[in-house]
Amino acid sequence: MGLSPEEQRICARIAEREADLVELTSALIGFDTTAREPGDPARDEAALQEHLADRLARAGAEIDLFEPGAAEMAGRPLVPPGLDFTGRPQLIATLRGRGGGRSLVLNGHIDVVSAQPRDRWRSDPFVAEVRDGNLYGRGACDMKGGIAAMVLATEVLAELDVPLAGDLIVATNTDEESSGAGGSALVQHGIAADAGIVTEPTGFDTWIACRGSEYGVITVPGRPGHAEVRQPDWRRGGAVNAIDKAAVVLAAIESLRREWAGRREFDHPHVSPPSLLATMARAGEWAVTYPATCELTIAVMFVAAQADERGAGSRVRREVEEWIARECARHDDWLAEHPPTVRWWPNPVMPMDIPESEPIVATMTAASADVGRPGRLGGLDSWYDGATLTQLAGIPSIGYGPPGFSSDGVSVAHMIDEYVPVDGLVACAQGLAVAAMRFCRLT
């Protein structure tokens, strides 16, 4: 398609403001917004959101900076029980269009994963540093760099008085790394748009799908008894080692994973097949006693084809429970009479799969190619806030952002010495600005 003269002017202005983009990303990295554990006090979330709100207000955006109430969020999807947002506001900033065009939301999460172990970083993870063309710091690519790029793109569109017909919305939220509650708060607050772009570090690919997840704890029963003496058969009252029986459960888990991998209806061009694995194990009460139980924490990643009619994982839960019970009963007499039980974690996350025909998909891929960063359609094997906007708010949303995740699976997100290339930030801002201009035109 190629850039129009006006689009060239926008991209040139963004390139001129490279230092400003680096400064903004660095400032965001300097706010400690490490993802919370339950009960943690607020960190620098409010200060960061106020910083962004001030900038966007100066650009002419209407600011809605709000702190969700615990009562209104209780029981909402993705919100853990008892979670509150004290000191953790959400931001929706709206640059009003002239009317008659499609609206677009640019979204990003402000929380970052822990920087530990900090002593293994080459530089302070919360003091951004540019080395060899890369900007280093916790959250540089995941995803404060993407947030800086979308904010600067919005500022330049406002600065150059680009005639957008539809509204351009910048929304930043907390709690993506820990739960998804921040995106759910945006939905509860009434965020609305014709499409969304979540500026995760996609490496200029356009994500149109992601997997959902369910986590649970399987309790495998045993029967305690003295470990140093011979035990009779369990039918005669003998002890049963719950750890040994957990091996039967693990075999059942592996057989279901293989069965899912063989189902053609679960094949997807942009995300991996469903997966099921044990991630934690806990057993034993005393070193010289047969363990009474063994608990296996399981992670289940599922695709949209497995979701129920609400886009959730109730079908997946049932299949896991029934498969494990059946396979254990087939292979072990003790487990046939004492079947394992599954306790599922609350608030699973949903998968997403939007059609390639959604207008934002072609708009974004063309814009990225036209600024010199062609990408391909892809997806995320994990989950991100695009699923929340798509499934809960009815806003078809894609992922698009600077390098961080790559199509070959290599990632610097969450790693020690996390970084984002400075030229990648500039190109991302250019692609977002061009895509916003094209999408929010008169329809």
Secondary structure, 3 states (H helix, E strand, C coil): CCCCHHHHHHHHHHHHCHHHHHHHHHHHHHCCCECCCCCCCCCCHHHHHHHHHHHHHHCCCEEEEECCCHHHHCCCCCCCCCCCCCCCCEEEEEECCCCCECCEEEEEECCECCCCCHHHCCCCCCCCEEECCEEECCCHHHHHHHHHHHHHHHHHHHHCCCCCCCCEEEEEECCCCCCCHHHHHHHHHCCCCCEEEECCCCCCCEEEEECEEEEEEEEEECECCECCCCCCCHHHCCCECHHHHHHHHHHHHHHHHHHHHCCHHHCCCCCCCCEEEEEEEEECCCCCECCCEEEEEEEEEECHHHCCCCCCCHHHHHHHHHHHHHHHHHHCHHHHHCCCEEEECCCCECCEECCCCCHHHHHHHHHHHHCCCCCCEEEECCCCHHHHHHHHHCCCEEECCCCCECCCCCECCCCCCCEEEHHHHHHHHHHHHHHHHHHCCEC
